[in-house]
Amino acid sequence: MKSTLEQTLLSAIRTIPDYPKPGVLFRDITTMLGDARAFRRAVDELVHPWAGTKIDKIAGIEARGFILGGAVAHQMSAGFVPIRKKGKLPHDTVRVAYSLEYGIDEMEMHKDAIAPGERVILIDDLIATGGTAEAAVKLLKQMGAVIEAACFVIDLPDLGGRAKIEALGVPVHTLISFDGD
């Protein structure tokens, strides 16, 4: 039997078959974001494990991690750090390359976004293969962040991303999972 959290989130997340390519079931959280109750519940559950803990920054991965991360940062009275694809940030940046299915891309953040020793939580909507989350973890560690956790609304466990992030020494917290994707 599914918990009320799982029921709330599963009913609020739309699945789009064959997007962005045939055979993929895309888990679209925009419907959850538009559902005030589900959005609030997701943010509360992302915050809950660290309630009462001093977290300095929330780092959000472009683009849905910005939405969730901004809300979590607000609830935790923490700063927010955007982690973006290369070329999108206007000031001095640090950058890391990561593998995509058909090549290499780069992610970056501002050099002055994290001070060494700051306690950070990484946020994104979904973890699949873990490539972008791994790049974000490497960026944060490069800047001296203490990464308390990487948090995601959705885990696609069959794709191995969670294990990849945990192998980097970062605990992973997810709210729901979809097997077989």
VEXVOMAR-433196 format. One record per residue: x, y, z of N, C-alpha, C, O, CB in turn; residue in one letter. Coordinates in pm, 1 decimal. Atoms other than C-alpha are relative to their C-alpha. Glycine has a CB too. Example, Ala and Ser with C-alpha at 12.3 -4.5 7.8 and 13.67 -1.06 7.14 Angstrom:
BEGIN
REC,n.east,n.north,n.up,ca.east,ca.north,ca.up,c.east,c.north,c.up,o.east,o.north,o.up,cb.east,cb.north,cb.up,type
REC,89.0,-119.0,0.0,1230.0,-450.0,780.0,90.0,120.0,0.0,193.6,118.1,66.5,-99.2,2.7,124.6,A;
REC,-82.0,-119.0,-6.0,1367.0,-106.0,714.0,-77.0,109.0,73.0,-26.1,219.8,89.9,41.4,46.2,-141.5,S;
***
This chain:
BEGIN
REC,n.east,n.north,n.up,ca.east,ca.north,ca.up,c.east,c.north,c.up,o.east,o.north,o.up,cb.east,cb.north,cb.up,type
REC,83.3,-118.9,0.0,0.0,0.0,0.0,87.7,125.1,0.0,183.8,134.1,76.3,-94.7,-0.1,121.5,M;
REC,-77.7,-122.0,13.9,132.5,341.3,-97.9,-36.8,99.2,109.7,-152.2,107.9,151.8,-22.0,62.4,-138.3,K;
REC,23.0,-103.7,-100.2,174.3,619.3,157.7,-79.4,114.3,-62.1,-92.7,122.1,-184.2,134.2,51.7,57.8,S;
REC,73.5,-114.7,53.6,-30.9,936.4,125.8,93.2,90.5,-79.9,50.6,151.1,-178.3,-67.0,79.6,113.9,T;
REC,-96.5,-78.1,77.6,285.3,1115.2,8.9,13.1,-58.3,-140.2,2.2,14.2,-239.0,138.0,3.1,70.5,L;
REC,-13.1,64.6,130.8,334.7,862.6,-270.9,-126.5,18.4,-83.3,-118.5,50.2,-201.9,30.5,-149.3,16.9,E;
REC,126.2,-16.0,72.0,-33.4,877.4,-365.2,-15.0,142.2,-52.8,-53.8,162.7,-167.8,-118.3,-35.4,90.8,Q;
REC,11.8,-140.6,39.4,-29.3,1258.2,-372.8,91.6,31.6,-117.4,48.4,92.1,-215.5,32.6,91.9,118.3,T;
REC,-96.6,-33.0,104.9,284.6,1282.3,-585.5,-24.0,-79.8,-127.7,-19.4,-24.5,-237.6,141.2,-24.7,49.7,L;
REC,23.7,81.7,119.2,211.4,991.2,-818.0,-120.8,49.7,-79.5,-119.4,47.4,-202.6,-20.5,-146.2,39.7,L;
REC,118.7,-48.6,70.2,-131.9,1134.1,-897.8,22.3,138.5,-61.6,-53.5,180.1,-149.2,-118.7,4.4,95.5,S;
REC,-25.2,-135.3,50.1,18.5,1479.0,-964.3,106.5,5.5,-109.3,123.8,109.8,-172.3,41.4,88.9,113.9,A;
REC,-106.8,2.0,100.3,303.0,1373.5,-1197.7,-51.3,-67.4,-126.9,-103.2,-179.0,-124.3,126.3,-73.7,54.2,I;
REC,46.0,49.2,130.1,222.0,1328.1,-1565.3,111.4,-82.6,-65.2,228.9,-46.8,-57.7,-42.5,118.6,-92.9,R;
REC,-93.4,82.4,76.9,388.6,1053.4,-1770.6,-28.1,19.6,-147.9,-141.2,3.3,-193.7,-11.5,-150.6,39.0,T;
REC,13.1,-22.9,144.1,451.3,1131.1,-2136.4,82.2,-106.9,-72.1,205.1,-106.6,-65.0,47.4,145.3,-40.1,I;
REC,-74.0,105.0,70.7,538.5,826.9,-2349.2,72.1,53.8,-123.9,26.5,147.0,-190.0,-95.1,-112.5,-40.6,P;
REC,-77.8,-29.0,120.9,803.0,846.8,-2622.5,49.6,144.4,-7.7,58.0,201.8,-116.3,-83.3,-30.1,-121.6,D;
REC,-58.2,-133.9,-2.2,943.5,1183.3,-2513.4,125.0,-3.5,86.5,117.4,-54.8,198.1,-102.0,105.6,53.3,Y;
REC,-26.4,-72.8,124.5,1206.0,1302.2,-2593.9,32.3,-90.1,-119.6,59.4,-42.4,-229.8,113.6,95.2,21.6,P;
REC,-23.3,92.2,112.0,1258.0,987.8,-2801.0,-80.3,-127.2,24.2,-122.1,-153.2,137.1,152.9,-32.6,-16.3,K;
REC,79.1,122.4,-15.7,1076.6,658.8,-2865.2,54.9,-91.5,109.7,175.8,-109.3,123.9,-4.8,-75.6,-131.6,P;
REC,-36.9,92.7,-105.9,1076.0,417.8,-2573.3,20.0,62.5,136.9,29.1,-9.2,236.6,122.6,-69.2,-38.1,G;
REC,-20.4,-70.1,-126.8,1123.4,683.6,-2303.0,-135.8,37.8,58.1,-224.3,85.6,-13.0,89.3,126.7,-19.5,V;
REC,117.2,-48.7,-73.4,855.5,747.8,-2040.5,46.2,122.2,79.2,112.6,107.8,181.8,-61.7,-112.1,95.4,L;
REC,-44.2,-124.1,-62.1,911.7,1113.0,-1945.6,-89.0,31.2,119.5,-211.3,37.6,106.4,-1.8,116.5,-101.8,F;
REC,73.6,-33.8,-122.4,810.0,1197.5,-1588.0,-1.2,151.4,14.1,99.9,212.9,48.0,63.9,-67.9,126.5,R;
REC,16.5,-145.0,7.5,677.4,1552.4,-1607.6,-53.2,54.4,132.0,-167.8,28.7,168.7,-94.4,38.0,-115.3,D;
REC,43.8,-54.5,-128.4,664.9,1737.5,-1275.4,-73.3,133.0,-13.9,-118.7,188.1,86.4,118.6,17.4,91.2,I;
REC,68.6,-129.7,11.7,510.2,2053.1,-1422.4,-143.9,-7.6,49.9,-196.7,91.4,100.4,1.7,48.1,-145.6,T;
REC,135.8,15.4,-53.1,167.1,1915.3,-1332.5,2.0,0.2,153.4,-90.6,51.5,216.3,-64.4,-130.8,-52.7,T;
REC,-14.2,-4.2,-145.6,287.4,1863.2,-973.6,23.3,143.3,46.5,-31.7,185.9,148.0,115.8,-91.1,46.3,M;
REC,-28.0,-138.8,-36.3,420.5,2219.6,-965.3,-126.6,85.1,-5.2,-140.5,179.9,72.0,106.5,58.7,-92.9,L;
REC,125.2,-73.4,12.9,76.8,2345.2,-1073.3,-106.8,-40.2,99.3,-210.6,25.2,108.5,-52.7,-17.0,-136.0,G;
REC,93.2,49.5,-100.9,-99.3,2149.1,-798.8,51.5,48.1,136.0,147.5,-7.6,189.1,-13.3,-158.2,-4.9,D;
REC,-49.8,-64.1,-122.2,-61.3,2364.0,-484.8,24.6,-100.4,113.0,126.5,-92.7,181.6,-98.7,105.8,46.6,A;
REC,-13.6,97.9,-108.5,-114.4,2073.3,-244.2,119.4,-92.2,-23.5,198.7,-116.2,67.6,-128.4,-83.1,13.6,R;
REC,-110.0,92.0,30.7,127.6,1838.0,-419.6,134.8,72.0,4.5,232.3,17.7,56.3,-20.9,-64.2,-138.3,A;
REC,-124.1,-76.5,-1.0,392.4,2108.6,-468.3,43.5,28.1,142.9,160.4,10.3,177.4,-16.5,131.5,-77.8,F;
REC,-30.7,-29.3,-140.2,373.5,2209.5,-102.6,48.4,-126.2,71.1,144.6,-122.0,147.8,-124.0,58.1,72.0,R;
REC,-37.3,127.0,-64.3,393.3,1846.3,7.4,140.6,-42.6,-41.8,219.2,-86.6,42.1,-101.6,-110.8,-35.6,R;
REC,-134.1,36.3,47.6,700.1,1780.1,-210.5,106.4,87.8,66.1,208.2,37.2,113.3,8.3,13.0,-153.8,A;
REC,-97.9,-90.6,-62.0,881.2,2088.8,-79.1,15.0,-32.6,148.2,127.1,-41.1,198.5,-42.4,148.2,-18.4,V;
REC,-6.5,34.0,-143.2,791.5,2003.9,282.4,80.5,-127.9,23.0,159.8,-135.3,116.9,-142.1,-16.5,57.7,D;
REC,-70.6,127.9,-17.1,922.6,1648.4,238.0,148.0,10.2,-37.0,230.1,-64.9,15.7,-66.5,-108.0,-84.8,E;
REC,-141.2,-23.0,30.9,1246.2,1773.2,80.5,69.7,74.2,114.5,189.1,55.1,137.2,13.9,79.7,-131.0,L;
REC,-53.5,-77.6,-112.3,1296.3,2007.8,377.9,8.5,-83.0,127.6,105.0,-72.2,203.2,-86.2,123.2,24.5,V;
REC,19.8,68.4,-128.0,1184.1,1774.0,656.8,124.4,-68.1,59.3,150.9,-48.1,177.9,-105.6,-101.6,-16.9,H;
REC,-113.8,69.2,-62.9,1499.3,1558.5,704.3,104.6,93.5,60.1,183.8,51.7,144.5,66.6,-88.2,-101.0,P;
REC,-101.7,-93.3,-47.7,1706.3,1871.8,769.3,-59.0,111.9,85.1,9.6,210.0,113.8,74.4,59.3,-117.4,W;
REC,62.0,-100.4,-86.6,1460.1,2071.1,981.3,82.9,13.5,127.5,117.6,-85.9,191.3,-147.9,-38.1,33.7,A;
REC,-78.3,-25.9,-119.1,1652.0,2233.8,1263.6,149.9,-13.5,-20.7,226.9,7.1,73.2,-42.9,-91.5,107.6,G;
REC,-141.4,13.0,32.5,1986.0,2173.3,1090.3,45.7,126.1,-71.8,-29.3,181.9,-151.9,26.3,-126.1,-87.1,T;
REC,-52.7,-118.1,68.0,2204.8,2462.7,977.6,50.5,-40.2,-138.4,153.2,-106.9,-151.4,113.8,66.3,83.3,K;
REC,-40.3,20.0,138.8,2223.1,2443.5,599.1,26.0,139.0,-57.0,-59.2,227.4,-47.8,-110.3,-78.9,-83.8,I;
REC,-36.8,-132.1,50.7,2404.0,2733.6,432.5,-58.4,29.3,-137.8,-106.3,139.7,-163.6,149.8,12.4,-5.6,D;
REC,42.8,-22.5,137.8,2307.1,2685.8,68.8,-75.7,-121.4,-53.0,-50.4,-235.7,-14.9,121.0,30.9,-89.7,K;
REC,66.9,101.5,80.5,2071.1,2492.7,-153.7,49.5,21.6,-141.6,39.5,132.4,-194.4,-158.7,9.0,10.1,I;
REC,-46.0,-8.0,138.4,2219.5,2418.6,-495.7,-102.1,-71.1,-87.4,-133.6,-187.9,-64.4,142.8,-62.8,-17.1,A;
REC,100.1,55.5,89.6,1965.9,2362.0,-772.6,55.5,-17.5,-139.6,122.4,71.1,-192.9,-122.9,88.2,-3.5,G;
REC,-45.5,29.5,135.8,2038.2,2198.7,-1107.5,-103.5,51.9,-99.3,-223.5,29.8,-83.2,23.7,-153.0,-19.3,I;
REC,85.4,-54.5,105.8,1897.4,2374.0,-1414.8,-86.9,-108.6,-60.4,-34.2,-216.2,-88.9,84.5,66.1,-109.2,E;
REC,84.4,-115.0,-23.1,1602.2,2399.7,-1472.7,-99.7,-28.2,113.3,-129.4,61.4,192.3,-73.6,38.5,-128.8,A;
REC,101.7,26.1,-102.0,1349.1,2223.1,-1248.6,58.2,4.0,141.0,-14.1,30.2,237.1,-65.4,-135.2,-24.8,R;
REC,-65.7,-12.3,-130.2,1600.8,2214.2,-964.5,1.0,142.7,50.4,12.7,166.1,170.6,141.4,-51.6,-7.9,G;
REC,11.0,-139.7,-42.2,1578.4,2593.9,-964.4,-132.2,22.2,72.2,-136.5,88.0,176.2,11.8,95.2,-121.2,F;
REC,133.1,-19.9,-57.4,1206.0,2581.4,-889.8,-6.5,-64.6,138.2,-42.9,-0.2,236.6,-109.8,-58.9,-93.0,I;
REC,4.4,72.5,-127.0,1230.8,2317.2,-618.9,102.4,55.1,99.0,71.8,74.9,216.6,24.7,-149.3,-23.2,L;
REC,-107.2,-48.8,-87.1,1561.1,2445.4,-480.9,-29.4,137.0,57.3,1.6,163.4,173.5,130.0,4.5,-75.5,G;
REC,34.9,-131.9,-51.3,1437.5,2801.7,-451.9,-102.0,-9.1,112.6,-91.4,60.9,213.3,-54.0,87.4,-112.0,G;
REC,101.9,18.0,-104.5,1135.1,2688.0,-253.0,60.2,-61.8,126.1,26.8,-20.9,237.3,-114.8,-88.3,-51.8,A;
REC,-65.6,63.5,-114.8,1349.4,2464.4,-29.2,91.0,100.6,71.1,92.0,107.1,194.0,81.6,-124.2,-45.4,V;
REC,-88.3,-100.8,-60.0,1604.9,2743.8,25.4,-81.5,99.3,83.0,-41.7,135.4,193.8,80.3,74.8,-109.7,A;
REC,86.3,-92.1,-73.6,1324.8,2978.7,129.1,-45.4,-61.8,132.9,-38.1,2.1,237.9,-122.4,38.5,-85.5,H;
REC,49.5,67.2,-121.0,1183.2,2725.2,376.8,111.2,-20.3,103.5,85.0,-20.7,223.7,-62.2,-135.5,-36.5,Q;
REC,-110.8,28.4,-90.7,1528.9,2659.6,524.0,81.0,123.8,36.5,181.5,114.3,106.9,90.6,-102.3,-61.5,M;
REC,-74.9,-125.0,-21.8,1641.1,3024.1,534.3,145.4,-15.8,-43.3,237.7,26.0,26.5,-6.5,42.1,148.5,S;
REC,-133.2,22.9,56.8,1937.4,2924.8,318.6,12.8,79.8,-129.7,-86.8,122.1,-188.3,25.0,-152.6,-25.7,A;
REC,-23.5,-61.2,130.0,2096.8,3085.1,15.9,-25.3,-101.0,-111.2,-35.5,-221.1,-86.1,143.2,55.0,-9.0,G;
REC,22.3,86.9,115.0,2039.1,2946.9,-333.0,112.9,18.3,-100.5,155.4,130.3,-128.7,-136.8,29.5,-65.6,F;
REC,-107.4,0.5,99.1,2307.4,2852.3,-586.4,-49.7,-69.3,-127.1,-83.7,-187.5,-123.2,127.4,-71.1,55.9,V;
REC,37.6,66.0,125.0,2215.6,2789.5,-951.8,120.4,-72.1,-62.7,230.0,-17.0,-72.4,-57.9,102.9,-99.2,P;
REC,-99.4,76.1,75.9,2411.3,2517.6,-1132.0,-57.5,-12.8,-140.7,-164.8,-69.9,-160.6,30.9,-143.2,65.9,I;
REC,54.8,-15.5,134.0,2372.9,2574.9,-1504.6,88.0,-63.0,-106.4,203.6,-97.6,-82.0,-19.9,145.6,-30.7,R;
REC,-78.2,39.5,116.2,2481.6,2458.6,-1845.5,96.3,113.4,-32.4,68.8,229.7,-2.8,-91.8,-33.3,-122.2,K;
REC,-103.9,-101.0,24.8,2795.0,2638.5,-1963.8,-52.5,116.8,-83.8,-138.9,102.1,-170.3,120.0,-64.2,-70.4,K;
REC,31.9,-119.7,75.7,2767.5,2991.1,-2092.7,-122.4,76.3,45.8,-159.0,175.6,-16.9,-17.6,-35.7,-139.1,G;
REC,123.9,-63.9,-44.8,2456.3,3088.3,-1894.6,19.7,94.9,118.5,-69.1,174.3,149.6,-100.4,-105.8,37.3,K;
REC,-22.8,-83.5,-118.5,2614.4,3258.9,-1591.7,91.2,117.5,-36.3,187.4,99.6,-111.0,62.5,-83.9,115.6,L;
REC,-68.5,-120.2,45.2,2745.0,3617.0,-1621.1,134.2,31.7,65.7,206.2,118.6,16.4,-88.1,112.7,20.2,P;
REC,-121.3,-35.7,-74.0,3036.2,3618.2,-1373.4,102.0,-113.1,-12.7,78.8,-209.4,-85.7,-32.4,28.5,150.1,H;
REC,-103.9,103.1,3.6,3354.3,3413.0,-1319.3,-56.5,-132.3,49.4,-123.9,-137.6,152.3,122.1,41.8,85.4,D;
REC,57.7,130.1,-33.0,3267.9,3044.3,-1310.8,106.3,-107.8,14.1,220.0,-93.1,-30.8,-100.2,-40.9,-105.8,T;
REC,-73.5,126.4,1.6,3406.5,2701.0,-1234.1,-86.5,-94.8,-80.9,-209.1,-83.7,-81.8,29.9,-55.9,147.2,V;
REC,71.0,83.2,97.0,3313.9,2429.8,-1479.6,48.0,-143.7,11.6,163.1,-169.6,46.7,20.5,52.8,-144.2,R;
REC,-36.1,141.3,5.4,3307.7,2051.4,-1503.5,-71.0,-62.7,-119.4,-187.0,-32.6,-147.5,-37.5,-73.8,133.0,V;
REC,58.2,71.9,113.6,3250.1,1829.3,-1806.0,-68.9,-125.6,51.3,-29.0,-183.5,152.4,108.8,-35.9,-106.1,A;
REC,68.6,124.1,-34.3,3008.7,1538.7,-1791.9,-50.4,-65.9,-127.3,-67.5,-0.8,-230.3,-116.9,26.1,98.3,Y;
REC,40.9,77.6,117.2,2894.0,1264.4,-2027.3,-150.4,0.9,-17.5,-226.5,-10.9,78.4,49.5,-143.2,11.1,S;
REC,138.5,15.7,40.7,2564.7,1264.0,-2209.8,-9.0,-127.5,-81.9,92.4,-190.1,-112.5,-51.0,123.9,-80.9,L;
REC,18.2,121.9,77.9,2417.0,977.1,-2404.5,77.1,5.0,-131.7,130.4,-96.2,-177.1,-147.8,-23.1,-27.4,E;
REC,-66.1,-13.4,129.8,2565.9,1115.0,-2727.4,107.4,107.4,2.6,117.9,184.4,-92.8,-101.9,31.8,-108.2,Y;
REC,-108.1,-97.9,-1.2,2861.0,1328.3,-2618.7,29.7,53.1,138.2,0.6,-10.6,239.5,-33.2,113.7,-90.6,G;
REC,-46.1,-64.6,-122.7,2995.7,1564.6,-2356.0,-64.1,138.1,8.4,-83.4,204.4,-93.5,156.4,10.2,4.0,I;
REC,45.9,-136.1,-24.0,2852.8,1881.7,-2202.6,71.6,50.1,123.8,149.5,-23.2,184.6,-155.9,7.1,16.9,D;
REC,-63.0,-56.4,-118.8,2961.8,2112.0,-1922.3,-103.6,72.7,84.3,-199.4,130.4,32.7,114.5,95.4,-38.9,E;
REC,83.0,-73.8,-95.2,2797.1,2254.0,-1610.6,91.3,96.2,72.6,211.4,72.7,86.3,-74.2,-95.8,100.6,M;
REC,-81.8,-97.3,-71.2,2910.8,2557.1,-1420.3,-79.8,69.3,109.4,-202.7,65.4,113.6,56.3,103.0,-96.9,E;
REC,57.3,-83.7,-104.0,2849.7,2773.7,-1119.0,96.9,115.2,24.2,213.7,107.3,-13.9,-27.0,-81.6,131.9,M;
REC,-86.8,-113.1,-29.6,2986.2,3107.4,-1003.0,108.0,-41.6,100.9,81.6,-116.7,194.8,-82.6,119.1,54.5,H;
REC,-112.8,31.2,-89.1,3327.2,3084.5,-834.3,-26.6,44.2,143.7,20.8,-18.6,238.4,127.6,66.8,-51.2,K;
REC,23.8,-53.1,-134.2,3201.5,3289.0,-540.9,-132.4,-46.4,61.7,-177.5,9.9,161.5,2.6,150.3,-4.6,D;
REC,131.7,44.7,-47.8,2875.2,3095.3,-490.5,7.5,-80.2,129.8,-86.6,-79.0,209.2,-67.4,-83.7,-106.5,A;
REC,-16.0,86.9,-117.2,3009.1,2859.5,-222.2,133.2,32.7,66.2,236.4,40.1,-0.4,-7.0,-151.7,-39.8,I;
REC,-123.7,-16.3,-76.3,3262.9,2927.8,50.8,41.4,-137.3,54.3,-44.9,-217.6,89.8,-18.2,104.3,117.0,A;
REC,-44.0,129.3,-54.7,3477.6,2633.5,166.6,-62.3,-26.2,137.4,-66.4,61.9,223.2,153.8,-4.1,10.5,P;
REC,59.9,39.4,-127.0,3307.4,2445.4,449.5,-149.1,25.1,11.1,-211.4,-18.4,107.9,67.8,70.5,109.2,G;
REC,144.2,-22.6,-7.8,2954.7,2562.7,371.1,-75.0,-131.2,-19.9,-38.1,-215.1,-102.1,-44.7,104.0,-104.8,E;
REC,83.4,120.8,6.7,2690.6,2296.3,422.3,-107.3,20.6,-106.2,-183.8,117.0,-102.1,-65.0,-32.5,139.1,R;
REC,83.4,-15.5,118.9,2496.3,2238.5,101.2,-85.9,-123.4,-22.1,-43.2,-236.1,3.1,86.7,26.8,-123.3,V;
REC,87.4,107.1,48.8,2201.1,2031.1,-17.4,-20.4,24.7,-148.8,-51.9,136.2,-190.3,-138.4,-4.2,78.0,I;
REC,20.9,-5.0,143.7,2177.9,1956.5,-389.5,-142.8,-45.0,-30.6,-189.4,-144.8,24.2,104.0,-88.7,-74.7,L;
REC,140.5,29.4,32.0,1825.1,1955.3,-539.3,-19.9,-7.6,-151.4,32.8,74.6,-226.3,-93.5,107.5,60.9,I;
REC,49.4,5.8,136.7,1679.0,1841.9,-871.0,-131.4,-77.6,1.0,-167.9,-137.5,102.2,104.8,-66.3,-96.0,D;
REC,130.4,65.6,4.3,1347.1,1699.9,-986.1,11.8,-151.0,-8.1,-71.4,-222.6,47.5,-79.9,50.8,-117.3,D;
REC,-4.6,142.5,31.0,1466.6,1356.5,-1094.4,143.6,-47.4,-10.8,229.4,24.8,-61.5,-75.3,-29.5,-129.7,L;
REC,-129.5,61.7,22.7,1766.4,1126.5,-1080.4,-21.6,-125.5,-83.6,-98.2,-214.6,-47.1,71.6,-33.2,134.8,I;
REC,8.4,114.6,92.2,1805.9,882.0,-1368.8,137.5,-66.5,-4.3,168.5,-149.8,80.9,-46.2,44.9,-145.0,A;
REC,-135.2,58.7,9.1,2160.3,792.4,-1479.5,97.6,66.8,94.9,203.0,10.6,124.7,52.9,10.7,-142.6,T;
REC,-84.0,-69.5,-96.5,2308.6,1047.5,-1240.2,109.4,87.0,-59.2,190.2,142.4,15.4,61.5,-98.1,88.5,G;
REC,-106.7,-77.1,63.4,2529.7,1225.4,-1494.0,3.3,146.0,40.6,109.4,197.6,75.7,-13.2,-8.7,-147.2,G;
REC,0.7,-141.3,-36.8,2418.6,1580.4,-1420.5,19.7,17.4,150.5,88.8,109.8,193.5,-131.3,66.1,-44.1,T;
REC,-18.9,-8.7,-145.3,2398.3,1520.1,-1045.8,146.2,-25.7,37.0,200.5,41.0,125.1,-91.9,-100.9,72.8,A;
REC,-141.7,27.7,-24.9,2749.1,1371.5,-1050.1,84.9,123.4,-32.6,175.1,158.2,43.6,47.3,-121.6,-83.9,E;
REC,-73.2,-121.4,37.0,2878.9,1681.9,-1231.6,-21.2,109.0,104.8,73.3,178.4,142.3,-44.5,50.1,-139.2,A;
REC,30.1,-101.4,-101.4,2704.4,1907.5,-978.4,73.6,-30.2,130.7,127.0,60.9,193.9,-152.1,7.6,25.1,A;
REC,-73.2,38.6,-121.3,2854.3,1712.9,-686.0,147.5,34.1,-15.6,208.5,87.4,77.0,-17.7,-151.3,29.5,V;
REC,-142.3,-29.8,23.4,3201.6,1747.1,-839.9,26.7,150.4,6.8,127.2,193.5,63.4,44.8,-55.2,-137.1,K;
REC,-15.5,-146.1,-8.2,3154.1,2122.9,-882.3,-3.3,47.2,144.9,82.8,123.9,188.0,-110.6,70.6,-80.7,L;
REC,13.9,-41.6,-139.5,3037.6,2165.7,-523.9,120.4,-41.5,82.5,170.2,37.4,162.8,-126.7,-58.4,60.3,L;
REC,-117.9,46.7,-73.6,3322.9,1956.0,-386.0,124.2,78.5,-39.3,208.4,108.2,45.5,22.7,-149.3,-24.7,K;
REC,-112.4,-78.6,48.1,3571.5,2147.0,-602.6,7.3,134.4,73.0,115.9,187.8,95.6,-11.3,21.7,-151.4,Q;
REC,5.9,-128.4,-70.4,3457.6,2463.1,-423.1,8.9,-15.2,151.7,4.1,84.4,224.0,-127.9,72.2,-35.9,M;
REC,-16.4,22.7,-143.1,3495.6,2302.9,-79.7,-128.8,-15.3,78.0,-128.0,-7.8,200.9,76.5,110.2,57.6,G;
REC,128.2,17.7,-68.6,3127.2,2248.3,-3.0,-2.8,-131.8,76.4,59.3,-230.3,36.4,-116.1,5.3,-100.5,A;
REC,32.5,122.4,-73.2,3019.2,1994.8,256.2,-141.0,-36.9,-45.7,-238.3,28.5,-8.2,9.4,19.3,159.9,V;
REC,130.0,34.9,57.7,2738.2,1818.7,72.1,-72.9,-93.6,96.1,-33.1,-208.3,116.1,16.7,-66.5,-140.8,I;
REC,77.0,76.9,-97.6,2481.7,1699.7,324.0,-83.4,-107.6,-67.9,-100.8,-216.6,-13.4,-90.3,92.2,81.1,E;
REC,83.3,96.7,71.9,2263.1,1525.7,64.8,-27.9,51.5,-140.2,-14.7,170.4,-169.2,-132.8,-26.5,75.6,A;
REC,55.5,-32.2,131.1,2140.8,1516.4,-292.0,-145.2,-47.1,5.7,-172.2,-163.3,36.2,81.8,-69.0,-120.0,A;
REC,142.5,29.0,-15.8,1760.2,1530.9,-299.9,-73.6,14.5,-132.5,-48.5,106.3,-210.6,-62.2,92.6,105.0,C;
REC,75.5,4.8,124.1,1519.5,1446.9,-579.3,-143.0,-39.0,31.8,-167.0,-116.6,124.3,63.6,-99.0,-101.0,F;
REC,138.2,43.5,-15.4,1143.8,1416.7,-607.0,-11.0,-143.9,-50.4,-70.5,-228.7,16.2,-98.3,94.6,-77.2,V;
REC,16.5,129.5,66.7,1174.1,1115.3,-842.3,133.2,-71.3,-14.7,234.2,-10.6,-50.3,-64.8,18.1,-137.3,I;
REC,-114.1,88.8,26.9,1420.3,826.1,-856.0,-43.6,-101.7,-105.3,-150.9,-161.3,-95.8,49.7,-72.3,131.9,D;
REC,17.2,108.9,97.0,1444.7,597.3,-1158.3,109.5,-101.1,31.8,213.8,-100.9,-33.6,8.3,51.6,-151.8,L;
REC,-107.8,84.0,-54.8,1640.2,325.4,-972.3,63.8,-94.5,-100.3,181.2,-128.2,-85.8,-52.6,-80.0,113.4,P;
REC,-56.3,93.3,97.1,1687.0,94.1,-1270.4,111.2,62.6,-84.0,186.1,-9.5,-150.0,-109.2,-51.3,-90.7,D;
REC,-101.8,-67.5,80.4,1912.0,357.6,-1433.4,128.6,28.4,77.0,226.4,74.1,17.8,-55.2,129.0,-53.5,L;
REC,-123.7,0.1,-76.6,2166.3,359.5,-1148.0,53.4,131.4,50.6,163.3,133.8,106.0,100.0,-58.4,-78.5,G;
REC,-50.8,-129.3,-43.2,2199.2,729.5,-1070.0,21.6,12.3,149.9,121.1,69.1,194.8,-92.7,105.6,-43.9,G;
REC,-11.9,-8.2,-145.9,2139.5,697.0,-697.9,130.3,-63.4,47.3,202.6,-5.2,128.2,-119.8,-68.5,68.0,R;
REC,-123.1,69.6,-39.7,2422.5,444.4,-661.6,123.6,80.0,-39.3,223.1,80.8,33.3,5.6,-139.4,-63.8,A;
REC,-113.7,-80.5,47.0,2653.6,671.7,-861.9,28.3,114.6,97.7,144.1,142.3,129.0,-28.0,56.2,-142.1,K;
REC,-17.1,-112.9,-92.6,2594.1,965.1,-624.0,42.6,-50.0,137.9,128.3,10.7,202.1,-131.1,81.9,11.1,I;
REC,-39.7,56.4,-129.8,2617.9,749.5,-311.3,144.7,-46.5,-3.1,213.1,-39.7,99.0,-91.9,-117.0,38.6,E;
REC,-140.3,41.6,13.8,2951.4,614.3,-442.9,95.1,119.1,15.3,213.1,100.5,44.9,22.4,-67.8,-136.5,A;
REC,-79.9,-121.2,-20.0,3075.8,976.1,-427.5,-3.6,45.6,146.5,52.6,149.5,181.2,-50.9,112.8,-91.7,L;
REC,7.6,-33.0,-141.7,2998.2,976.4,-54.1,-110.6,97.5,35.0,-107.5,159.3,141.5,129.3,55.9,44.6,G;
REC,110.4,-93.8,-23.4,2679.3,1182.2,-84.4,-128.1,-79.9,22.3,-168.5,-156.9,-64.8,-16.5,99.6,-120.1,V;
REC,128.4,66.8,-22.4,2358.1,1052.8,76.2,-104.6,51.4,-98.2,-104.1,169.1,-134.3,-47.8,21.4,145.1,P;
REC,105.4,-36.2,93.6,2058.6,1052.2,-158.6,-135.4,-16.2,68.9,-162.3,-116.8,134.5,7.5,-86.8,-128.9,V;
REC,135.5,-0.1,-55.5,1704.0,1137.5,-50.9,-97.1,20.5,-115.4,-88.4,120.5,-186.6,-17.7,111.4,110.1,H;
REC,101.7,-13.0,104.8,1412.9,1077.4,-290.3,-138.1,-18.8,62.2,-151.8,-78.4,169.0,23.7,-103.7,-114.6,T;
REC,135.9,7.4,-52.9,1037.9,1102.6,-242.9,-78.7,-117.1,-58.8,-152.5,-184.4,13.0,-73.3,130.1,-27.4,L;
REC,69.4,110.5,64.8,905.2,850.4,-496.9,91.7,-62.0,-106.3,192.2,-2.8,-145.8,-134.1,48.5,-63.3,I;
REC,-78.8,62.1,106.9,1039.2,607.2,-755.0,-93.0,-65.0,-100.8,-206.4,-101.9,-70.2,99.1,-104.3,57.3,S;
REC,67.4,68.9,108.1,930.6,460.6,-1084.9,93.4,-109.5,-47.3,199.7,-80.3,-102.1,-38.8,97.6,-116.5,F;
REC,-82.2,111.7,45.4,1069.3,115.7,-1157.9,-16.5,-20.8,-149.6,-119.9,12.1,-207.8,-36.2,-128.2,75.8,D;
REC,7.6,38.3,139.6,1150.6,0.7,-1508.6,20.4,111.9,-98.7,-3.8,92.7,-217.9,-128.3,-61.2,-25.6,G;
REC,-19.6,-112.0,94.3,1233.9,340.3,-1657.2,145.9,21.8,-25.6,182.5,111.2,-102.0,-63.0,129.0,53.1,D;
***
